[in-house]
Amino acid sequence: MSTTTRRFVLVPGAGGVGWYWSRVAAALTEAGHIAIPIDLPGDDTAAGLAEYRDLVLAQATDGDVIVAQSMGAFTAASVCEQLDVAELVLVNAMIPVPGETAGQWWGDVGSIDARIAAADAGGYSREFDPEIYFLHDVPPEIAREGEPFQRPEADRAFGDPCLFTGWPARTRVLAGAGDRFFPLALQQRLARERIGVEPDVVPGGHLVALSNPRAVVDYLLSGD
């Protein structure tokens, strides 16, 4: 494995909470790399995808590895239009097509139907509850630590089209095998249809960077 120091720019999902990447960032730093968790103004009704993109671009540069969680894929896609990135890694991602909005994405990909089918198969409630769909495999002490950082995602970003023309030459997709919000079968289909890659799978739910950060870090470092 290469010992070259790399820069990892970590883009959060809805809400824009950079703390989500805290465990992954710490482990990457310990391994001798540079980790840059981005905090986005998810609750700012005046900020949308363009503002998110510009905030990431202010801290990213050519040659970086861009890592995006969930809705963060909409930001990362447009960031990669502006930079010659070493790699893009999408984690439990809302994988867009050019011009799609995050608000359209749910219906376009059949996300809700996939979530309900997985709930029925798994024997848990169809009704959305963060404890069931996000925190079911996150250690309670970590969930409590994250509570002060939580904020909602304003409607603005859901209505902005994702402006990009294609994916970087090196794009990988990482899916949590136990993701109840975006079930594995849905993620596999979208990665194949929309990017043309087979996703890699690790144990963990939707918030896999909190429930299984070691697996995420090992995966990122396997990109040497």
HELIX and SHEET records of a PDB file:
HELIX    1   1 GLY A   18  TRP A   21  5                                   4    
HELIX    2   2 SER A   22  GLU A   30  1                                   9    
HELIX    3   3 LEU A   49  LEU A   57  1                                   9    
HELIX    4   4 GLY A   72  GLN A   82  1                                  11    
HELIX    5   5 ALA A  102  VAL A  109  1                                   8    
HELIX    6   6 SER A  111  GLY A  122  1                                  12    
HELIX    7   7 PRO A  130  TYR A  133  1                                   4    
HELIX    8   8 PRO A  140  GLY A  146  1                                   7    
HELIX    9   9 GLU A  147  PHE A  149  5                                   3    
HELIX   10  10 ASP A  155  GLY A  159  1                                   5    
HELIX   11  11 LEU A  184  LEU A  190  1                                   7    
HELIX   12  12 ALA A  191  ILE A  195  3                                   5    
HELIX   13  13 VAL A  208  SER A  211  1                                   4    
HELIX   14  14 PRO A  213  LEU A  221  1                                   9    
SHEET    1   A 6 ILE A  34  PRO A  37  0                                        
SHEET    2   A 6 ARG A   7  VAL A  11  1                                        
SHEET    3   A 6 VAL A  65  GLN A  69  1                                        
SHEET    4   A 6 GLU A  87  VAL A  91  1                                        
SHEET    5   A 6 THR A 171  GLY A 176  1                                        
SHEET    6   A 6 ASP A 200  VAL A 202  1                                        
END                                                                             
